[in-house]
């Protein structure tokens, strides 16, 4: 049997749906932290397979979506500098800052490169020895090891023309901030899978204990998500609040020990980081350790980088969506003034964003849409 097809088997999904409907008797709000889960939920119409008692709450697990405008503006400032090549990953190029985006700036002649891997920076730097190559690093714990590997090679090969602008963020702190805020009623979490491959499922145990909230680390296929929902329902029915690892084929309890050691070698926690639409969250992001300050673009260009916070467009409710307080179809500009080709907010730009998922797969797929 094809491995992927096994996790999309209609009969298995229907059987899980029947079990969930039979056992989920009380209302349960489940936040899926990862944008990848949001897309699975929408793409496969999972809300239609669940009883009215089970509701999804979309969380801040999209590293592009949570990037505040002032950080994007910093990338724009760097890309405008004489002799600078700015490199970054994927959707970051399309996210609007306060006035423009990296994509638009590139069309005006700035040397901005979209990468498949951070290690591509090495080739760019070696081919352009007279330029400063700034890697605008983004992502949760999933992509941080790749940035750490890049720094490791830069240090070992003593490459002089690479700088890192670090925007790596971490998952537990925003989960805790949302739970502590209390505005979004959340009864359980679908834990992010790719993040957990690095960190291990053990990372979520303090959260489950502190807030008495079940957390099930889930894979990305529809059977994974349905099995995880059933586990959550059963935990709640038994009055339990623990961490379960549904995605055991890829996630271990302790995670990738080597990757975590490499991260800790080059990075440390920032005192605080402002999340787009959420605000300052202490200890929720990483920065280079002081001994590697000579590689830090924020140190090298400290006199020209913007510092003042910049709020989103007043008509954009991306912040409320990231906090789990609103659904994309509740935004008045969704699918009208705000589309993937002309986004007003970051949730519509990223391939992992909730608004992009609703736009692509249909806002009316979710219960309650009208």
C-alpha positions in Angstrom: 0.0 0.0 0.0 1.2 3.5 -0.8 2.2 5.2 2.5 0.5 8.5 1.8 -2.7 6.8 0.6 -2.8 4.8 3.8 -3.1 8.0 5.8 -5.9 9.3 3.4 -7.9 6.1 3.4 -11.6 7.1 3.1 -12.9 4.2 5.1 -10.5 4.8 8.0 -11.4 8.5 8.0 -15.1 7.7 8.1 -14.6 5.2 10.9 -12.7 7.8 12.9 -15.4 10.4 12.2 -18.1 8.0 13.5 -16.1 7.4 16.7 -15.5 11.1 17.3 -19.2 11.8 16.7 -20.2 9.1 19.2 -17.8 10.2 21.9 -17.6 14.0 21.6 -20.6 15.0 23.7 -19.4 18.3 25.2 -18.1 21.4 23.3 -14.4 21.3 22.6 -12.4 24.1 21.0 -9.1 22.8 19.5 -6.4 25.1 18.5 -4.1 23.8 15.7 -0.9 25.7 16.3 0.7 24.9 12.9 -0.4 26.5 9.6 0.3 23.2 7.9 -2.5 21.7 10.0 -4.8 24.5 9.1 -4.3 23.7 5.4 -4.9 20.0 6.0 -8.1 20.7 7.9 -9.4 23.0 5.1 -8.1 21.0 2.1 -9.7 17.7 3.2 -12.9 19.3 4.6 -12.3 17.9 8.1 -14.8 20.2 9.8 -17.5 18.6 7.8 -16.6 15.2 9.3 -16.9 16.4 12.9 -19.8 16.9 15.2 -21.0 20.5 16.0 -19.4 20.0 19.4 -15.8 20.1 18.0 -14.6 23.5 16.7 -11.2 24.5 15.4 -9.4 27.6 16.5 -6.5 28.8 14.3 -3.3 29.6 16.0 0.0 31.6 15.4 2.0 28.7 13.9 3.0 30.5 10.7 6.4 32.1 11.0 5.8 34.5 8.1 2.4 35.5 9.4 3.7 36.6 12.8 6.6 38.7 11.5 5.9 42.3 12.4 6.1 45.1 9.9 9.2 46.7 11.5 11.2 43.5 11.0 10.1 43.4 7.3 11.0 47.0 7.0 14.5 46.2 8.4 14.9 43.7 5.6 13.9 46.4 3.1 16.5 48.8 4.6 19.2 46.1 4.4 18.3 45.3 0.8 18.7 48.9 -0.2 22.2 49.2 1.1 25.0 49.5 -1.4 26.9 46.3 -1.9 24.4 44.1 -0.1 22.7 41.0 -1.3 19.7 40.0 0.8 18.7 36.4 0.9 15.7 34.7 2.6 13.3 31.8 2.3 10.0 31.4 0.5 7.0 33.6 1.3 9.0 36.2 3.2 9.6 38.0 -0.1 5.9 38.7 -0.6 4.9 39.9 2.8 4.1 43.6 2.9 6.0 45.9 5.2 4.8 49.3 6.1 5.0 50.6 2.5 6.2 47.9 0.2 7.5 44.3 0.1 10.8 42.6 -0.8 9.2 41.4 -4.0 8.4 44.9 -5.1 11.8 46.2 -4.1 13.4 43.4 -6.2 11.4 44.5 -9.2 13.0 47.9 -8.8 16.5 46.5 -9.0 17.5 45.4 -5.5 19.5 42.2 -5.3 17.1 40.0 -3.3 17.4 36.2 -3.6 14.8 33.6 -2.7 16.5 30.4 -1.3 15.6 26.8 -1.1 18.1 26.3 1.7 20.1 28.6 4.0 23.2 26.8 2.8 22.7 28.4 -0.6 24.0 31.5 1.1 27.5 30.0 1.0 27.5 29.7 -2.8 26.2 33.3 -3.2 28.9 34.7 -0.8 31.7 32.8 -2.6 30.5 34.0 -6.0 30.3 37.6 -4.7 33.3 38.2 -2.5 33.0 42.0 -2.8 29.4 42.0 -1.5 27.9 41.5 2.0 25.3 38.7 1.9 22.7 39.1 4.5 20.6 36.1 5.3 17.2 37.1 6.7 16.5 34.0 8.8 12.9 33.1 9.7 11.1 30.1 11.1 10.2 28.2 14.2 12.3 25.4 15.7 11.9 23.5 12.5 14.2 25.7 10.4 16.5 27.0 13.1 18.9 24.0 12.8 19.5 24.9 9.1 20.5 28.5 10.1 22.7 27.1 12.8 24.4 24.8 10.2 25.0 27.8 8.0 26.6 29.7 10.9 28.7 26.6 11.7 30.1 26.5 8.2 30.7 30.3 8.1 32.7 30.0 11.3 34.7 26.9 10.3 35.5 28.2 6.9 36.1 31.8 8.2 33.9 33.4 5.6 33.9 37.2 6.0 31.1 38.4 3.9 28.0 36.7 5.4 25.8 38.3 8.0 22.7 36.8 9.7 19.5 38.8 10.5 17.9 36.4 13.0 14.1 36.2 13.2 13.7 32.7 14.5 10.8 32.3 16.9 9.8 29.5 19.3 6.4 27.8 19.8 5.7 27.3 23.5 5.8 31.0 24.5 3.0 32.2 22.2 0.9 29.1 23.2 1.4 30.2 26.8 0.6 33.8 26.0 -2.6 32.9 24.3 -3.7 30.7 27.1 -2.8 33.3 29.8 -4.7 36.0 27.9 -7.9 33.9 28.2 -9.8 35.7 25.4 -9.7 32.7 23.1 -11.4 29.7 24.7 -9.1 26.8 24.0 -9.7 23.3 25.5 -6.9 21.5 23.7 -4.1 21.8 21.2 -3.0 19.9 18.1 0.8 20.2 18.6 3.0 21.0 15.6 4.7 18.0 14.1 7.7 19.4 12.3 8.7 21.6 15.2 8.3 18.5 17.5 10.7 16.5 15.4 13.4 18.9 16.5 12.2 19.7 20.1 10.6 16.4 21.1 7.1 16.1 22.5 8.5 16.7 26.0 8.6 20.4 25.2 4.8 20.7 25.7 4.6 19.0 29.1 4.9 22.2 31.2 2.1 23.8 29.1 -0.3 20.8 29.5 0.4 20.8 33.2 0.1 24.5 33.8 -3.1 25.1 31.9 -4.6 21.6 32.5 -5.0 21.3 28.7 -4.5 18.2 26.5 -1.9 18.5 23.8 -1.6 15.9 21.0 1.3 16.2 18.6 -0.3 15.4 15.2 1.0 14.4 11.8 -0.2 16.3 8.7 -2.3 13.7 6.9 -6.1 13.6 7.4 -5.9 10.3 9.3 -3.3 11.8 11.6 -5.5 14.8 12.4 -8.6 12.7 12.9 -6.8 10.3 15.2 -5.4 13.2 17.2 -8.9 14.7 17.6 -10.2 11.4 18.9 -7.3 11.3 21.4 -8.2 14.8 22.6 -11.9 13.8 22.9 -11.0 10.8 25.0 -8.6 12.8 27.2 -11.3 15.3 27.9 -13.9 12.6 28.6 -11.5 11.1 31.1 -10.7 14.4 32.7 -7.0 14.1 31.6 -4.6 16.8 30.4 -1.4 15.3 29.1 0.9 15.3 26.1 0.3 12.5 23.6 2.5 11.8 20.5 0.3 10.7 17.6 3.1 11.4 15.2 5.4 8.8 16.7 6.7 7.7 13.3 8.7 11.0 13.1 8.6 12.6 16.6 10.4 11.3 19.7 10.1 12.3 23.3 13.5 14.0 23.4 13.6 15.2 19.8 16.8 15.7 17.7 19.5 16.0 20.3 22.2 16.9 17.8 20.1 19.7 16.2 19.2 21.2 19.6 22.9 21.2 20.6 23.8 23.1 17.4 21.1 25.6 18.0 22.2 26.2 21.6 25.8 26.6 20.4 25.0 29.7 18.2 21.7 31.1 19.5 20.2 32.3 22.8 16.8 33.6 23.8 16.0 37.2 23.2 14.5 39.1 26.1 11.4 39.8 24.1 10.1 39.8 20.5 7.0 41.5 19.1 4.7 39.1 17.3 2.5 40.6 14.5 -1.0 41.0 15.8 -0.1 39.6 19.2 2.4 42.0 20.7 5.5 41.5 22.8 6.1 37.9 24.1 9.1 37.5 26.4 11.7 34.8 25.5 9.8 33.9 22.4 12.6 34.4 19.8 16.3 33.8 19.3 19.3 35.9 18.6 23.0 35.2 18.0 25.1 34.6 21.1 27.5 37.5 21.9 30.6 35.6 20.8 29.1 35.6 17.2 28.1 39.3 17.2 30.5 39.9 14.3 28.0 37.8 12.2 24.9 39.6 13.4 23.4 42.0 10.9 21.5 43.7 13.7 24.8 44.7 15.3 26.6 45.5 12.0 23.8 47.7 10.8 22.4 48.9 14.1 22.5 52.6 13.3 20.2 52.3 10.3 17.6 49.6 11.2 14.1 50.7 12.2 13.1 50.1 15.8 9.7 51.6 16.3 6.7 49.2 16.2 4.4 49.4 13.2 0.8 48.3 13.4 -1.2 46.5 10.8 -3.8 48.1 8.5 -6.8 48.9 10.6 -9.1 46.9 8.3 -6.9 43.7 8.7 -7.9 41.3 11.5 -4.9 39.0 11.0 -3.9 39.7 14.7 -7.3 38.5 15.9 -7.0 35.4 13.7 -3.5 34.6 15.0 -4.8 34.9 18.6 -7.6 32.5 17.9 -10.3 35.1 18.4 -11.6 35.3 14.8 -11.9 33.3 11.6 -10.8 34.6 8.2 -14.3 34.8 6.8 -15.1 37.3 9.6 -12.8 39.9 8.0 -14.6 42.4 5.9 -11.8 42.6 3.3 -11.2 38.8 3.0 -11.4 37.7 -0.6 -12.2 41.3 -1.7 -9.6 43.9 -1.0 -7.4 41.2 0.4 -6.4 38.3 -1.8 -3.1 36.3 -2.3 -2.2 38.5 -5.2 -3.0 41.7 -3.3 -2.7 40.9 0.4 -3.4 43.4 3.1 -2.2 41.2 5.8 0.4 38.5 6.4 -2.1 35.7 6.9 -3.1 35.9 3.3 0.5 36.0 2.0 2.0 32.9 3.5 1.3 29.5 2.1 0.7 28.4 5.7 -1.5 31.4 6.6 -5.1 30.7 7.7 -6.5 33.3 5.3 -4.6 31.8 2.4 -6.0 28.4 3.4 -9.6 29.7 3.5 -9.2 31.5 0.2 -7.7 28.5 -1.5 -10.0 25.8 -0.2 -13.2 27.8 0.4 -14.3 29.9 3.3 -17.6 28.1 3.5 -16.0 24.7 4.3 -15.9 25.6 8.0 -19.0 25.3 10.2 -20.4 28.6 11.1 -19.4 30.4 7.9 -22.2 32.4 6.2 
